[in-house]
Amino acid sequence: MRRKCKLTKIAKSQQQKFFRLCGEKYRRKLIGKEKMTVADFANITLILSYLDFSSYYSYVLCKYPEQLEIYANVIDREVADDEPLYVDDILDENEIIIKRFCDGIQNKRMQKIYRERLFV
């Protein structure tokens, strides 16, 4: 049974702000025009977390429970493999995702603001 996900007023405001910033690819996935892959889900939730859009982040987690479960299982497997996690490698990957997001912001003034805000 699917949970009912409520887009609160704050989440709606954050969604609209995110849609103004993000590229068409993420927008189409979030509105259901294209299939959301686990990689897309991971990237979008990372970006929302960096932007501190916690209400919209929570909504996305609720709206895509299958991707959340698969992503959680991937992380569990990586931890269970008992391979050392290199924080620097994870941070480098996150920085690449955030940099690509900022590169995709069409408004150059907003791009500069978010690069500075996100330290990219």
N, C-alpha and C positions, 0 to 999 in steps of 0.2 A: 504494500500500500504506500503510495506516494504521500509525503508530507505536504501540507499546504505552506508555501513560502510566501510570507507577506513582505511586500516592498514598502517599508516605512517611509515617512516623509524625508527623514535624514538619508536613508539608503537611496531613495529616488534622486535626491539632490546630488549625492556622490556618484550615482550612476550617470546622470546627465553630464557632470563634470568629467567623468572618465570617458564617456563617449565623445566629448569635445576634444579630448587629448589623444585618445587611442586611434590607431589606424582602422580602416574598414574591415580588415581581417578579424580582429577581436570583436568588433561591434556585431558583425554578422553571426559570429559564433554565440555571443551572449544573447542575441535576440532570437536565436533558433533557426536562422536562415542556413547555417552550415553546421555540420556535426562538430561537437566539442570533443577533441581528443584529450587524453590524460596529460600530454605535454602542454597543450593549450591551457588546460585547467591549472596546471602547476605554474606556468608563466603568468597567467592572469592573476591568480591568487597572490603570487609573489609581488607583482606590481601593485596590487591593491594594498597589500601589507606595507610596502615601502611608502605609498602615498598616504597611509594612515586613514584609508577609507574603510574603517572597521564595520560600519553598518552594511555597506554594500558587499564587503568581503563575507560577512555572515550570511547575507542573502544568497550569494553565489554558492557558498558551501551547501546551503539548504536546497538550492535549485538543482544542483548536480551531484546527488548522493552517490551515483555509480562511479563517477570519476574520482570523487573523494575517497571512496572505499578502495578502488584500484590503486590510487596514489599512496594511500596509507599502507597498503600491502607491499608496494614497491619499497617504501622506506623501511618497513618491518624486515623485509628480506635482506636489504642492505645491512641493517644492523645485525641480523641473525647470522649473516655470512662472516661476522666477526672480523671484517677487514677494517683496518684503521681508517677513520674518517679524517680527512685533512681539511681543517677549517679554511685554510687559505684557498684550496681548490674550490670549495663550495662558495666562498665569497667571490672568487674570480668568476665563476659561472653566473652568480647572481648579478654581479656588476655588468656582465655582458648583456644579460636580459634587460636590465634597467637602461643601459646605454642604448640598446636597440629601440626600446620604447621611447626614450627621449629623442632619438634621431627621427622617429616617425611623427613627432608632434609637428603639425603643419605650420602653426603660428610661431614664427621665429622668436618673438618676445617671450611667449609662453615656454618655448623650448629652453631658452636661456634660464628662465625662472626655475623650471623643474630640474634642469641639470644642476643648478646651484643648490636647490633644496634637497636633491637626492645625492649630492656629492659625486656626480659623474663628470 
